[in-house]
Amino acid sequence: MMAFQSLILVLGFLLGLALKFAMTASEPLWSDSWLGRGPWFAVSGGAMLAMVMFAGVWLLSQRGWAWLTEIQQILDQVLIPSLRKCRYWQLLVLAMLAGIGEELLFRWAMQGWFELGLRGLFDSPMSLGLAPSPTERWAFAGAILLTSIVFGLCHAITRAYCALATMMGLVFSGVVVCGGGLVGAMIAHGLYDFLAFVWLCRRAGDLANADLSNANLSNANLSTAGAESEFRAG
């Protein structure tokens, strides 16, 4: 998994670097905002958002809805066995690789290219004569929507998870433009993934222990019943 996330990071960096060469200094892209209102705001805002998102997902998981149960079952089969072999520091490294790499690829590179392309489309001779400021807003809004849809499709293990990932993509894009910048989105994404990894691993461990306890209890009951039968027969 770390190799795959590292590949995403490298791909995002290269596509983002190509975007920097395609941009003009006179027309900076909103998707190219790295620190937003500053380092402190990016770090603190990203961390708080991660905790709020995790709390929201945890609360949803307590509802017992069928679509959430389906997601949890798939994760238990596909993802959790590998994660449970990792130590906490390895989970942290994997989460931060995912947060940094996916934000570089989706929020910086892909969203930036969409924004650049939509600006050119709206500024074309066939445009409706939008002023520069509305053009920038429409281009960025379209780029956010398109990127979030692609982000959701890349996480489409179920239709519900695709919709959930799309909404999270919208949130991460909102971080970029609302003052957290790309760094804030990376911290929010990485910390959320780490909290989710730890929670899912502990949940799987608790379920495994519960199953083991139930199995031991059943075996004990069978042994007791067998002993009683032998005693009566004797």
Buried (B, 14 or more C-beta within 10 A) or exposed (E): EEEEBEEBBEBBBEBBEEBEEEBEEEEEBBBBBBBBBEEEBBBEBBBBBBEEBBEEBEEEBEEEEEBBEBBBEBBBEEBBEEBBEBEEEBBBBBBBBBBBBBBBBBBBBBBBBBBBBBBEBBBEEEEEEBEEEEBBBBBBBBBBBBBBBBBBEBBEBBEBBBBBBBEBBBBBBBBBBBBBBBBBBBBBBBBBBBBBBBBBBEBBEEEEEEEEEEEEEEEEEEEEEEEEEEEEEE
